[in-house]
Amino acid sequence: MLSAGANMMIWKTQDVLHKKPQVVPGVLMLLASSLIVYQHMTHDGEEHDMLKTFLAMILVQMLPLVALEMKIMSCADPVGLFCKFATPVTLTHAVFLGMRLVYSDSSVESSYLLCSGVGFVGALVTMCIGFRERLACVVQCYNVWGLVALALMAAVGTQAIDEYIEPSDMSWSSFFKLAFETSNSYIEILAFVPAVWMVFNQGNNADRVQVESTQTKRTSTAFFLFLVGFYVSEDLLHAYQAYPFSGLAAIAHIAHFLLLLDFAVYVLAHVYNPEKLVGELRKWLPVDFSHEV
């Protein structure tokens, strides 16, 4: 349990950083956008265009997190949503990490392969032990499978258009391998979209979760331990590796990690301070119900 002093410090920090407009997400999104503009204005050439595309993908990957952080506390049952979208988001991570292991070859760095393998196992352990989810419940995350199917179709379409514009002697096996790799990138970028979809479709009459529930705290803590642990290697390690070649790429990785860390602290602070959260809930619940909270 957090001490009273630590709780007070967390909430003072949260109040400063998350008054509307939300300071941290706004600053980090502005930073990521500025990197793209700077790259576009100061560099030309195919190599620099690839870097600009990478920076744009990082920016797109940050958008769902920003939407989540700015919307989730205005929902009728934020704690329930933490628990509901934990499994789909973790499953999405398990899918793209598993796909990395499938198409990896000798050209892939061992550190990248190791991080992917550890992350894949971590996602499975998080769902089975951290969330205590049954396999049937995991398999029934139809929104995740729909997202995967959409990413696969988009990747095949993208690869077909590229081949049409610039024909090559590529074999069908090479074509589908590239499409598979592209779909993996698409799924990674959209990993938090299931959570965004659930947040923006949450009804006011949804079943509410007990704020002080041990299961709620266990699920939220396991979820963010997995995410922060995974992105420590995914973002910070890659930032370290990219820095000698591109400072902009390293900064983009760090900005993405800081946004994820800010979201994790924001959510866990509410979960571990139920008095504050109940006050938030009363602002959004009907008058009759708010007296029962």
ChimeraX attribute file (.defattr): number of C-alpha atoms within 10 A of each C-alpha:
attribute: neighborCount
match mode: 1-to-1
recipient: residues
	/A:1	6
	/A:2	10
	/A:3	8
	/A:4	9
	/A:5	8
	/A:6	11
	/A:7	14
	/A:8	13
	/A:9	12
	/A:10	17
	/A:11	16
	/A:12	11
	/A:13	11
	/A:14	16
	/A:15	11
	/A:16	12
	/A:17	16
	/A:18	16
	/A:19	10
	/A:20	9
	/A:21	10
	/A:22	14
	/A:23	12
	/A:24	18
	/A:25	26
	/A:26	13
	/A:27	13
	/A:28	21
	/A:29	20
	/A:30	12
	/A:31	16
	/A:32	25
	/A:33	17
	/A:34	13
	/A:35	20
	/A:36	20
	/A:37	14
	/A:38	12
	/A:39	16
	/A:40	14
	/A:41	9
	/A:42	8
	/A:43	13
	/A:44	11
	/A:45	7
	/A:46	9
	/A:47	9
	/A:48	14
	/A:49	14
	/A:50	11
	/A:51	18
	/A:52	22
	/A:53	12
	/A:54	15
	/A:55	24
	/A:56	18
	/A:57	15
	/A:58	20
	/A:59	24
	/A:60	16
	/A:61	19
	/A:62	23
	/A:63	18
	/A:64	20
	/A:65	22
	/A:66	20
	/A:67	17
	/A:68	19
	/A:69	21
	/A:70	16
	/A:71	14
	/A:72	21
	/A:73	20
	/A:74	14
	/A:75	20
	/A:76	24
	/A:77	25
	/A:78	24
	/A:79	26
	/A:80	17
	/A:81	20
	/A:82	22
	/A:83	19
	/A:84	16
	/A:85	21
	/A:86	21
	/A:87	25
	/A:88	25
	/A:89	23
	/A:90	24
	/A:91	23
	/A:92	25
	/A:93	25
	/A:94	23
	/A:95	20
	/A:96	23
	/A:97	23
	/A:98	17
	/A:99	19
	/A:100	21
	/A:101	15
	/A:102	11
	/A:103	13
	/A:104	14
	/A:105	11
	/A:106	6
	/A:107	6
	/A:108	11
	/A:109	10
	/A:110	12
	/A:111	12
	/A:112	16
	/A:113	16
	/A:114	12
	/A:115	17
	/A:116	23
	/A:117	17
	/A:118	12
	/A:119	23
	/A:120	24
	/A:121	14
	/A:122	20
	/A:123	27
	/A:124	15
	/A:125	15
	/A:126	24
	/A:127	24
	/A:128	15
	/A:129	14
	/A:130	19
	/A:131	20
	/A:132	13
	/A:133	13
	/A:134	11
	/A:135	10
	/A:136	8
	/A:137	10
	/A:138	16
	/A:139	12
	/A:140	11
	/A:141	17
	/A:142	12
	/A:143	16
	/A:144	23
	/A:145	16
	/A:146	11
	/A:147	18
	/A:148	22
	/A:149	14
	/A:150	15
	/A:151	22
	/A:152	20
	/A:153	15
	/A:154	16
	/A:155	22
	/A:156	20
	/A:157	13
	/A:158	15
	/A:159	18
	/A:160	16
	/A:161	12
	/A:162	12
	/A:163	14
	/A:164	10
	/A:165	9
	/A:166	8
	/A:167	10
	/A:168	9
	/A:169	7
	/A:170	9
	/A:171	9
	/A:172	9
	/A:173	9
	/A:174	11
	/A:175	14
	/A:176	15
	/A:177	14
	/A:178	16
	/A:179	22
	/A:180	22
	/A:181	18
	/A:182	19
	/A:183	24
	/A:184	23
	/A:185	18
	/A:186	21
	/A:187	24
	/A:188	19
	/A:189	19
	/A:190	22
	/A:191	26
	/A:192	24
	/A:193	24
	/A:194	20
	/A:195	24
	/A:196	23
	/A:197	14
	/A:198	16
	/A:199	24
	/A:200	13
	/A:201	10
	/A:202	16
	/A:203	12
	/A:204	13
	/A:205	9
	/A:206	11
	/A:207	10
	/A:208	13
	/A:209	16
	/A:210	14
	/A:211	22
	/A:212	14
	/A:213	11
	/A:214	10
	/A:215	16
	/A:216	20
	/A:217	18
	/A:218	15
	/A:219	22
	/A:220	23
	/A:221	19
	/A:222	19
	/A:223	25
	/A:224	21
	/A:225	15
	/A:226	19
	/A:227	22
	/A:228	17
	/A:229	13
	/A:230	20
	/A:231	21
	/A:232	16
	/A:233	18
	/A:234	17
	/A:235	21
	/A:236	20
	/A:237	17
	/A:238	18
	/A:239	21
	/A:240	17
	/A:241	13
	/A:242	16
	/A:243	13
	/A:244	9
	/A:245	10
	/A:246	12
	/A:247	12
	/A:248	20
	/A:249	23
	/A:250	20
	/A:251	21
	/A:252	26
	/A:253	23
	/A:254	22
	/A:255	23
	/A:256	24
	/A:257	22
	/A:258	19
	/A:259	20
	/A:260	21
	/A:261	17
	/A:262	18
	/A:263	20
	/A:264	19
	/A:265	14
	/A:266	19
	/A:267	20
	/A:268	16
	/A:269	17
	/A:270	21
	/A:271	22
	/A:272	19
	/A:273	17
	/A:274	16
	/A:275	13
	/A:276	13
	/A:277	17
	/A:278	14
	/A:279	12
	/A:280	18
	/A:281	20
	/A:282	16
	/A:283	12
	/A:284	15
	/A:285	17
	/A:286	12
	/A:287	10
	/A:288	8
	/A:289	9
	/A:290	14
	/A:291	9
	/A:292	7
	/A:293	12
